[in-house]
């Protein structure tokens, strides 16, 4: 099965706190402006995303 392509402007982010966007340490793909506005709730730093993805393995 092919991966779905993310919409333009979308970024991967690690969920830091359980919220409407996901549970703690999940990786979600959301609009970049939304992620930037939710500082402290989502973290789009590549290292944070990589860490959360490693937890799912």
PQR file of N, CA, C, O and H, with PARSE charges and radii, in Angstrom:
ATOM      1  N   UNK A   1       0.844  -1.177   0.000 -0.4000 1.5000
ATOM      2  CA  UNK A   1       0.000   0.000   0.000 -0.0000 2.0000
ATOM      3  C   UNK A   1       0.888   1.238   0.000  0.5500 1.7000
ATOM      4  O   UNK A   1       1.861   1.296   0.752 -0.5500 1.4000
ATOM      5  N   UNK A   2       0.579   2.206  -0.810 -0.4000 1.5000
ATOM      6  CA  UNK A   2       1.364   3.443  -0.904 -0.0000 2.0000
ATOM      7  C   UNK A   2       1.039   4.374   0.249  0.5500 1.7000
ATOM      8  O   UNK A   2      -0.091   4.424   0.735 -0.5500 1.4000
ATOM      9  H   UNK A   2      -0.211   2.159  -1.422  0.4000 1.0000
ATOM     10  N   UNK A   3       2.061   5.114   0.676 -0.4000 1.5000
ATOM     11  CA  UNK A   3       1.851   6.110   1.727 -0.0000 2.0000
ATOM     12  C   UNK A   3       1.065   7.283   1.170  0.5500 1.7000
ATOM     13  O   UNK A   3       1.237   7.665   0.013 -0.5500 1.4000
ATOM     14  H   UNK A   3       2.979   5.074   0.281  0.4000 1.0000
ATOM     15  N   UNK A   4       0.192   7.858   2.010 -0.4000 1.5000
ATOM     16  CA  UNK A   4      -0.526   9.051   1.588 -0.0000 2.0000
ATOM     17  C   UNK A   4       0.417  10.237   1.647  0.5500 1.7000
ATOM     18  O   UNK A   4       1.242  10.342   2.555 -0.5500 1.4000
ATOM     19  H   UNK A   4       0.052   7.548   2.951  0.4000 1.0000
ATOM     20  N   UNK A   5       0.293  11.122   0.682 -0.4000 1.5000
ATOM     21  CA  UNK A   5       1.135  12.302   0.637 -0.0000 2.0000
ATOM     22  C   UNK A   5       0.561  13.350   1.577  0.5500 1.7000
ATOM     23  O   UNK A   5      -0.648  13.584   1.579 -0.5500 1.4000
ATOM     24  H   UNK A   5      -0.377  11.036  -0.056  0.4000 1.0000
ATOM     25  N   UNK A   6       1.413  13.984   2.376 -0.4000 1.5000
ATOM     26  CA  UNK A   6       0.971  15.029   3.308 -0.0000 2.0000
ATOM     27  C   UNK A   6       0.600  16.283   2.517  0.5500 1.7000
ATOM     28  O   UNK A   6       1.234  16.596   1.510 -0.5500 1.4000
ATOM     29  H   UNK A   6       2.395  13.794   2.374  0.4000 1.0000
ATOM     30  N   UNK A   7      -0.421  16.993   2.971 -0.4000 1.5000
ATOM     31  CA  UNK A   7      -0.793  18.239   2.296 -0.0000 2.0000
ATOM     32  C   UNK A   7       0.337  19.264   2.362  0.5500 1.7000
ATOM     33  O   UNK A   7       1.165  19.215   3.272 -0.5500 1.4000
ATOM     34  H   UNK A   7      -0.937  16.738   3.790  0.4000 1.0000
ATOM     35  N   UNK A   8       0.376  20.179   1.419 -0.4000 1.5000
ATOM     36  CA  UNK A   8       1.398  21.233   1.413 -0.0000 2.0000
ATOM     37  C   UNK A   8       1.310  22.024   2.710  0.5500 1.7000
ATOM     38  O   UNK A   8       0.214  22.366   3.155 -0.5500 1.4000
ATOM     39  H   UNK A   8      -0.297  20.219   0.680  0.4000 1.0000
ATOM     40  N   UNK A   9       2.448  22.315   3.314 -0.4000 1.5000
ATOM     41  CA  UNK A   9       2.480  23.063   4.566 -0.0000 2.0000
ATOM     42  C   UNK A   9       2.326  22.203   5.802  0.5500 1.7000
ATOM     43  O   UNK A   9       2.363  22.707   6.924 -0.5500 1.4000
ATOM     44  H   UNK A   9       3.338  22.037   2.952  0.4000 1.0000
ATOM     45  N   UNK A  10       2.151  20.903   5.600 -0.4000 1.5000
ATOM     46  CA  UNK A  10       1.989  19.997   6.734 -0.0000 2.0000
ATOM     47  C   UNK A  10       3.358  19.584   7.272  0.5500 1.7000
ATOM     48  O   UNK A  10       4.315  19.428   6.514 -0.5500 1.4000
ATOM     49  H   UNK A  10       2.121  20.493   4.688  0.4000 1.0000
ATOM     50  N   UNK A  11       3.432  19.412   8.575 -0.4000 1.5000
ATOM     51  CA  UNK A  11       4.667  18.972   9.217 -0.0000 2.0000
ATOM     52  C   UNK A  11       4.351  17.861  10.213  0.5500 1.7000
ATOM     53  O   UNK A  11       3.242  17.771  10.740 -0.5500 1.4000
ATOM     54  H   UNK A  11       2.654  19.538   9.191  0.4000 1.0000
ATOM     55  N   UNK A  12       5.349  17.023  10.456 -0.4000 1.5000
ATOM     56  CA  UNK A  12       5.224  15.999  11.497 -0.0000 2.0000
ATOM     57  C   UNK A  12       5.578  16.641  12.827  0.5500 1.7000
ATOM     58  O   UNK A  12       6.479  17.476  12.905 -0.5500 1.4000
ATOM     59  H   UNK A  12       6.249  17.096  10.028  0.4000 1.0000
ATOM     60  N   UNK A  13       4.863  16.243  13.875 -0.4000 1.5000
ATOM     61  CA  UNK A  13       5.139  16.779  15.198 -0.0000 2.0000
ATOM     62  C   UNK A  13       4.881  15.707  16.255  0.5500 1.7000
ATOM     63  O   UNK A  13       4.015  14.848  16.096 -0.5500 1.4000
ATOM     64  H   UNK A  13       4.131  15.564  13.812  0.4000 1.0000
ATOM     65  N   UNK A  14       5.647  15.780  17.324 -0.4000 1.5000
ATOM     66  CA  UNK A  14       5.456  14.899  18.478 -0.0000 2.0000
ATOM     67  C   UNK A  14       4.458  15.561  19.415  0.5500 1.7000
ATOM     68  O   UNK A  14       4.579  16.748  19.720 -0.5500 1.4000
ATOM     69  H   UNK A  14       6.351  16.478  17.453  0.4000 1.0000
ATOM     70  N   UNK A  15       3.476  14.798  19.872 -0.4000 1.5000
ATOM     71  CA  UNK A  15       2.506  15.304  20.833 -0.0000 2.0000
ATOM     72  C   UNK A  15       3.143  15.227  22.222  0.5500 1.7000
ATOM     73  O   UNK A  15       3.567  14.157  22.658 -0.5500 1.4000
ATOM     74  H   UNK A  15       3.378  13.834  19.625  0.4000 1.0000
ATOM     75  N   UNK A  16       3.206  16.361  22.906 -0.4000 1.5000
ATOM     76  CA  UNK A  16       3.827  16.419  24.231 -0.0000 2.0000
ATOM     77  C   UNK A  16       2.820  16.242  25.361  0.5500 1.7000
ATOM     78  O   UNK A  16       3.168  15.758  26.439 -0.5500 1.4000
ATOM     79  H   UNK A  16       2.861  17.230  22.552  0.4000 1.0000
ATOM     80  N   UNK A  17       1.574  16.632  25.115 -0.4000 1.5000
ATOM     81  CA  UNK A  17       0.513  16.535  26.120 -0.0000 2.0000
ATOM     82  C   UNK A  17      -0.729  15.994  25.440  0.5500 1.7000
ATOM     83  O   UNK A  17      -1.041  16.374  24.311 -0.5500 1.4000
ATOM     84  H   UNK A  17       1.292  17.025  24.240  0.4000 1.0000
ATOM     85  N   UNK A  18      -1.440  15.108  26.123 -0.4000 1.5000
ATOM     86  CA  UNK A  18      -2.667  14.575  25.539 -0.0000 2.0000
ATOM     87  C   UNK A  18      -3.630  15.720  25.242  0.5500 1.7000
ATOM     88  O   UNK A  18      -3.885  16.576  26.089 -0.5500 1.4000
ATOM     89  H   UNK A  18      -1.187  14.800  27.040  0.4000 1.0000
ATOM     90  N   UNK A  19      -4.153  15.716  24.026 -0.4000 1.5000
ATOM     91  CA  UNK A  19      -5.044  16.796  23.590 -0.0000 2.0000
ATOM     92  C   UNK A  19      -5.916  16.285  22.441  0.5500 1.7000
ATOM     93  O   UNK A  19      -5.938  15.088  22.153 -0.5500 1.4000
ATOM     94  H   UNK A  19      -3.946  15.021  23.338  0.4000 1.0000
ATOM     95  N   UNK A  20      -6.620  17.187  21.802 -0.4000 1.5000
ATOM     96  CA  UNK A  20      -7.479  16.811  20.668 -0.0000 2.0000
ATOM     97  C   UNK A  20      -6.680  16.271  19.485  0.5500 1.7000
ATOM     98  O   UNK A  20      -7.244  15.613  18.610 -0.5500 1.4000
ATOM     99  H   UNK A  20      -6.602  18.159  22.037  0.4000 1.0000
ATOM    100  N   UNK A  21      -5.386  16.537  19.448 -0.4000 1.5000
ATOM    101  CA  UNK A  21      -4.553  16.140  18.311 -0.0000 2.0000
ATOM    102  C   UNK A  21      -3.894  14.783  18.501  0.5500 1.7000
ATOM    103  O   UNK A  21      -3.363  14.226  17.540 -0.5500 1.4000
ATOM    104  H   UNK A  21      -4.928  17.072  20.158  0.4000 1.0000
ATOM    105  N   UNK A  22      -3.911  14.237  19.705 -0.4000 1.5000
ATOM    106  CA  UNK A  22      -3.328  12.924  19.936 -0.0000 2.0000
ATOM    107  C   UNK A  22      -2.921  12.722  21.382  0.5500 1.7000
ATOM    108  O   UNK A  22      -3.119  13.585  22.237 -0.5500 1.4000
ATOM    109  H   UNK A  22      -4.342  14.689  20.486  0.4000 1.0000
ATOM    110  N   UNK A  23      -2.347  11.554  21.627 -0.4000 1.5000
ATOM    111  CA  UNK A  23      -1.868  11.198  22.960 -0.0000 2.0000
ATOM    112  C   UNK A  23      -0.379  11.479  23.050  0.5500 1.7000
ATOM    113  O   UNK A  23       0.307  11.580  22.033 -0.5500 1.4000
ATOM    114  H   UNK A  23      -2.186  10.853  20.932  0.4000 1.0000
ATOM    115  N   UNK A  24       0.106  11.602  24.253 -0.4000 1.5000
ATOM    116  CA  UNK A  24       1.512  11.891  24.501 -0.0000 2.0000
ATOM    117  C   UNK A  24       2.416  10.909  23.753  0.5500 1.7000
ATOM    118  O   UNK A  24       2.193   9.698  23.784 -0.5500 1.4000
ATOM    119  H   UNK A  24      -0.451  11.520  25.080  0.4000 1.0000
ATOM    120  N   UNK A  25       3.429  11.441  23.087 -0.4000 1.5000
ATOM    121  CA  UNK A  25       4.448  10.710  22.343 -0.0000 2.0000
ATOM    122  C   UNK A  25       3.960  10.104  21.027  0.5500 1.7000
ATOM    123  O   UNK A  25       4.674   9.303  20.424 -0.5500 1.4000
ATOM    124  H   UNK A  25       3.610  12.424  23.062  0.4000 1.0000
ATOM    125  N   UNK A  26       2.769  10.465  20.571 -0.4000 1.5000
ATOM    126  CA  UNK A  26       2.348  10.087  19.228 -0.0000 2.0000
ATOM    127  C   UNK A  26       2.953  11.080  18.240  0.5500 1.7000
ATOM    128  O   UNK A  26       3.281  12.209  18.606 -0.5500 1.4000
ATOM    129  H   UNK A  26       2.189  11.116  21.060  0.4000 1.0000
ATOM    130  N   UNK A  27       3.098  10.655  16.993 -0.4000 1.5000
ATOM    131  CA  UNK A  27       3.549  11.545  15.928 -0.0000 2.0000
ATOM    132  C   UNK A  27       2.341  11.830  15.044  0.5500 1.7000
ATOM    133  O   UNK A  27       1.677  10.911  14.563 -0.5500 1.4000
ATOM    134  H   UNK A  27       2.831   9.738  16.695  0.4000 1.0000
ATOM    135  N   UNK A  28       2.069  13.104  14.838 -0.4000 1.5000
ATOM    136  CA  UNK A  28       0.933  13.528  14.025 -0.0000 2.0000
ATOM    137  C   UNK A  28       1.432  14.420  12.893  0.5500 1.7000
ATOM    138  O   UNK A  28       2.510  15.006  12.985 -0.5500 1.4000
ATOM    139  H   UNK A  28       2.609  13.851  15.228  0.4000 1.0000
ATOM    140  N   UNK A  29       0.651  14.517  11.835 -0.4000 1.5000
ATOM    141  CA  UNK A  29       0.967  15.405  10.726 -0.0000 2.0000
ATOM    142  C   UNK A  29      -0.127  16.469  10.672  0.5500 1.7000
ATOM    143  O   UNK A  29      -1.299  16.170  10.444 -0.5500 1.4000
ATOM    144  H   UNK A  29      -0.225  14.040  11.760  0.4000 1.0000
ATOM    145  N   UNK A  30       0.283  17.711  10.884 -0.4000 1.5000
ATOM    146  CA  UNK A  30      -0.655  18.831  10.948 -0.0000 2.0000
ATOM    147  C   UNK A  30      -0.096  20.028  10.189  0.5500 1.7000
ATOM    148  O   UNK A  30       1.068  20.034   9.791 -0.5500 1.4000
ATOM    149  H   UNK A  30       1.235  17.955  11.069  0.4000 1.0000
ATOM    150  N   UNK A  31      -0.922  21.024   9.997 -0.4000 1.5000
ATOM    151  CA  UNK A  31      -0.507  22.271   9.359 -0.0000 2.0000
ATOM    152  C   UNK A  31       0.602  22.926  10.180  0.5500 1.7000
ATOM    153  O   UNK A  31       0.513  23.000  11.405 -0.5500 1.4000
ATOM    154  H   UNK A  31      -1.868  21.020  10.320  0.4000 1.0000
ATOM    155  N   UNK A  32       1.634  23.396   9.507 -0.4000 1.5000
ATOM    156  CA  UNK A  32       2.781  23.996  10.182 -0.0000 2.0000
ATOM    157  C   UNK A  32       2.426  25.184  11.054  0.5500 1.7000
ATOM    158  O   UNK A  32       2.994  25.343  12.134 -0.5500 1.4000
ATOM    159  H   UNK A  32       1.706  23.336   8.512  0.4000 1.0000
ATOM    160  N   UNK A  33       1.499  26.023  10.611 -0.4000 1.5000
ATOM    161  CA  UNK A  33       1.089  27.184  11.407 -0.0000 2.0000
ATOM    162  C   UNK A  33       0.382  26.751  12.683  0.5500 1.7000
ATOM    163  O   UNK A  33       0.564  27.366  13.734 -0.5500 1.4000
ATOM    164  H   UNK A  33       1.037  25.894   9.733  0.4000 1.0000
ATOM    165  N   UNK A  34      -0.427  25.693  12.596 -0.4000 1.5000
ATOM    166  CA  UNK A  34      -1.109  25.175  13.782 -0.0000 2.0000
ATOM    167  C   UNK A  34      -0.086  24.646  14.775  0.5500 1.7000
ATOM    168  O   UNK A  34      -0.171  24.929  15.970 -0.5500 1.4000
ATOM    169  H   UNK A  34      -0.574  25.194  11.743  0.4000 1.0000
ATOM    170  N   UNK A  35       0.879  23.879  14.282 -0.4000 1.5000
ATOM    171  CA  UNK A  35       1.913  23.328  15.155 -0.0000 2.0000
ATOM    172  C   UNK A  35       2.666  24.457  15.862  0.5500 1.7000
ATOM    173  O   UNK A  35       2.920  24.377  17.064 -0.5500 1.4000
ATOM    174  H   UNK A  35       0.948  23.649  13.311  0.4000 1.0000
ATOM    175  N   UNK A  36       3.022  25.501  15.123 -0.4000 1.5000
ATOM    176  CA  UNK A  36       3.755  26.631  15.707 -0.0000 2.0000
ATOM    177  C   UNK A  36       2.936  27.336  16.786  0.5500 1.7000
ATOM    178  O   UNK A  36       3.496  27.858  17.750 -0.5500 1.4000
ATOM    179  H   UNK A  36       2.817  25.566  14.147  0.4000 1.0000
ATOM    180  N   UNK A  37       1.621  27.352  16.626 -0.4000 1.5000
ATOM    181  CA  UNK A  37       0.773  28.038  17.606 -0.0000 2.0000
ATOM    182  C   UNK A  37       0.550  27.210  18.868  0.5500 1.7000
ATOM    183  O   UNK A  37       0.047  27.724  19.867 -0.5500 1.4000
ATOM    184  H   UNK A  37       1.166  26.928  15.842  0.4000 1.0000
ATOM    185  N   UNK A  38       0.918  25.942  18.826 -0.4000 1.5000
ATOM    186  CA  UNK A  38       0.689  25.058  19.979 -0.0000 2.0000
ATOM    187  C   UNK A  38       2.007  24.687  20.663  0.5500 1.7000
ATOM    188  O   UNK A  38       2.232  23.529  21.013 -0.5500 1.4000
ATOM    189  H   UNK A  38       1.327  25.524  18.014  0.4000 1.0000
ATOM    190  N   UNK A  39       2.866  25.678  20.847 -0.4000 1.5000
ATOM    191  CA  UNK A  39       4.141  25.478  21.537 -0.0000 2.0000
ATOM    192  C   UNK A  39       3.869  24.929  22.942  0.5500 1.7000
ATOM    193  O   UNK A  39       3.026  25.460  23.666 -0.5500 1.4000
ATOM    194  H   UNK A  39       2.683  26.620  20.563  0.4000 1.0000
ATOM    195  N   UNK A  40       4.570  23.884  23.318 -0.4000 1.5000
ATOM    196  CA  UNK A  40       4.365  23.255  24.614 -0.0000 2.0000
ATOM    197  C   UNK A  40       3.381  22.105  24.561  0.5500 1.7000
ATOM    198  O   UNK A  40       3.279  21.325  25.508 -0.5500 1.4000
ATOM    199  H   UNK A  40       5.254  23.452  22.730  0.4000 1.0000
ATOM    200  N   UNK A  41       2.658  21.996  23.462 -0.4000 1.5000
ATOM    201  CA  UNK A  41       1.715  20.893  23.264 -0.0000 2.0000
ATOM    202  C   UNK A  41       2.232  19.964  22.167  0.5500 1.7000
ATOM    203  O   UNK A  41       2.106  18.743  22.261 -0.5500 1.4000
ATOM    204  H   UNK A  41       2.740  22.630  22.693  0.4000 1.0000
ATOM    205  N   UNK A  42       2.821  20.568  21.112 -0.4000 1.5000
ATOM    206  CA  UNK A  42       3.388  19.828  19.994 -0.0000 2.0000
ATOM    207  C   UNK A  42       4.833  20.266  19.779  0.5500 1.7000
ATOM    208  O   UNK A  42       5.174  21.428  20.000 -0.5500 1.4000
ATOM    209  H   UNK A  42       2.923  21.560  21.036  0.4000 1.0000
ATOM    210  N   UNK A  43       5.681  19.331  19.348 -0.4000 1.5000
ATOM    211  CA  UNK A  43       7.084  19.642  19.083 -0.0000 2.0000
ATOM    212  C   UNK A  43       7.445  19.115  17.700  0.5500 1.7000
ATOM    213  O   UNK A  43       7.405  17.908  17.462 -0.5500 1.4000
ATOM    214  H   UNK A  43       5.404  18.387  19.169  0.4000 1.0000
ATOM    215  N   UNK A  44       7.797  20.015  16.791 -0.4000 1.5000
ATOM    216  CA  UNK A  44       8.127  19.626  15.415 -0.0000 2.0000
ATOM    217  C   UNK A  44       9.626  19.486  15.177  0.5500 1.7000
ATOM    218  O   UNK A  44      10.049  19.250  14.045 -0.5500 1.4000
ATOM    219  H   UNK A  44       7.830  20.996  16.984  0.4000 1.0000
ATOM    220  N   UNK A  45      10.425  19.625  16.211 -0.4000 1.5000
ATOM    221  CA  UNK A  45      11.877  19.452  16.040 -0.0000 2.0000
ATOM    222  C   UNK A  45      12.150  18.026  15.558  0.5500 1.7000
ATOM    223  O   UNK A  45      11.585  17.075  16.098 -0.5500 1.4000
ATOM    224  H   UNK A  45      10.082  19.816  17.130  0.4000 1.0000
ATOM    225  N   UNK A  46      13.004  17.869  14.557 -0.4000 1.5000
ATOM    226  CA  UNK A  46      13.276  16.534  14.011 -0.0000 2.0000
ATOM    227  C   UNK A  46      13.692  15.504  15.071  0.5500 1.7000
ATOM    228  O   UNK A  46      13.283  14.346  14.992 -0.5500 1.4000
ATOM    229  H   UNK A  46      13.463  18.641  14.119  0.4000 1.0000
ATOM    230  N   UNK A  47      14.483  15.904  16.044 -0.4000 1.5000
ATOM    231  CA  UNK A  47      14.919  14.972  17.088 -0.0000 2.0000
ATOM    232  C   UNK A  47      13.735  14.497  17.930  0.5500 1.7000
ATOM    233  O   UNK A  47      13.687  13.333  18.328 -0.5500 1.4000
ATOM    234  H   UNK A  47      14.814  16.845  16.109  0.4000 1.0000
ATOM    235  N   UNK A  48      12.792  15.379  18.201 -0.4000 1.5000
ATOM    236  CA  UNK A  48      11.611  15.014  18.993 -0.0000 2.0000
ATOM    237  C   UNK A  48      10.729  14.035  18.226  0.5500 1.7000
ATOM    238  O   UNK A  48      10.220  13.068  18.791 -0.5500 1.4000
ATOM    239  H   UNK A  48      12.831  16.325  17.878  0.4000 1.0000
ATOM    240  N   UNK A  49      10.555  14.296  16.937 -0.4000 1.5000
ATOM    241  CA  UNK A  49       9.745  13.409  16.096 -0.0000 2.0000
ATOM    242  C   UNK A  49      10.413  12.043  15.989  0.5500 1.7000
ATOM    243  O   UNK A  49       9.753  11.010  16.104 -0.5500 1.4000
ATOM    244  H   UNK A  49      10.968  15.082  16.478  0.4000 1.0000
ATOM    245  N   UNK A  50      11.714  12.043  15.769 -0.4000 1.5000
ATOM    246  CA  UNK A  50      12.465  10.785  15.665 -0.0000 2.0000
ATOM    247  C   UNK A  50      12.359   9.978  16.963  0.5500 1.7000
ATOM    248  O   UNK A  50      12.182   8.760  16.922 -0.5500 1.4000
ATOM    249  H   UNK A  50      12.250  12.882  15.676  0.4000 1.0000
ATOM    250  N   UNK A  51      12.466  10.641  18.094 -0.4000 1.5000
ATOM    251  CA  UNK A  51      12.356   9.957  19.385 -0.0000 2.0000
ATOM    252  C   UNK A  51      10.978   9.320  19.541  0.5500 1.7000
ATOM    253  O   UNK A  51      10.874   8.154  19.922 -0.5500 1.4000
ATOM    254  H   UNK A  51      12.610  11.630  18.127  0.4000 1.0000
ATOM    255  N   UNK A  52       9.921  10.076  19.250 -0.4000 1.5000
ATOM    256  CA  UNK A  52       8.563   9.539  19.388 -0.0000 2.0000
ATOM    257  C   UNK A  52       8.340   8.360  18.443  0.5500 1.7000
ATOM    258  O   UNK A  52       7.686   7.384  18.809 -0.5500 1.4000
ATOM    259  H   UNK A  52      10.005  11.023  18.940  0.4000 1.0000
ATOM    260  N   UNK A  53       8.881   8.452  17.233 -0.4000 1.5000
ATOM    261  CA  UNK A  53       8.751   7.342  16.289 -0.0000 2.0000
ATOM    262  C   UNK A  53       9.493   6.110  16.796  0.5500 1.7000
ATOM    263  O   UNK A  53       9.053   4.986  16.552 -0.5500 1.4000
ATOM    264  H   UNK A  53       9.412   9.245  16.936  0.4000 1.0000
ATOM    265  N   UNK A  54      10.609   6.299  17.494 -0.4000 1.5000
ATOM    266  CA  UNK A  54      11.365   5.159  18.020 -0.0000 2.0000
ATOM    267  C   UNK A  54      10.599   4.455  19.137  0.5500 1.7000
ATOM    268  O   UNK A  54      10.780   3.256  19.350 -0.5500 1.4000
ATOM    269  H   UNK A  54      10.966   7.212  17.692  0.4000 1.0000
ATOM    270  N   UNK A  55       9.752   5.181  19.845 -0.4000 1.5000
ATOM    271  CA  UNK A  55       8.960   4.582  20.919 -0.0000 2.0000
ATOM    272  C   UNK A  55       7.885   3.652  20.376  0.5500 1.7000
ATOM    273  O   UNK A  55       7.489   2.699  21.047 -0.5500 1.4000
ATOM    274  H   UNK A  55       9.604   6.155  19.673  0.4000 1.0000
ATOM    275  N   UNK A  56       7.416   3.921  19.174 -0.4000 1.5000
ATOM    276  CA  UNK A  56       6.346   3.132  18.576 -0.0000 2.0000
ATOM    277  C   UNK A  56       6.835   1.780  18.066  0.5500 1.7000
ATOM    278  O   UNK A  56       6.026   0.901  17.767 -0.5500 1.4000
ATOM    279  H   UNK A  56       7.738   4.695  18.628  0.4000 1.0000
ATOM    280  N   UNK A  57       8.143   1.610  17.965 -0.4000 1.5000
ATOM    281  CA  UNK A  57       8.704   0.351  17.435 -0.0000 2.0000
ATOM    282  C   UNK A  57       8.744  -0.717  18.480  0.5500 1.7000
ATOM    283  O   UNK A  57       9.184  -1.833  18.206 -0.5500 1.4000
ATOM    284  H   UNK A  57       8.800   2.324  18.208  0.4000 1.0000
TER
END
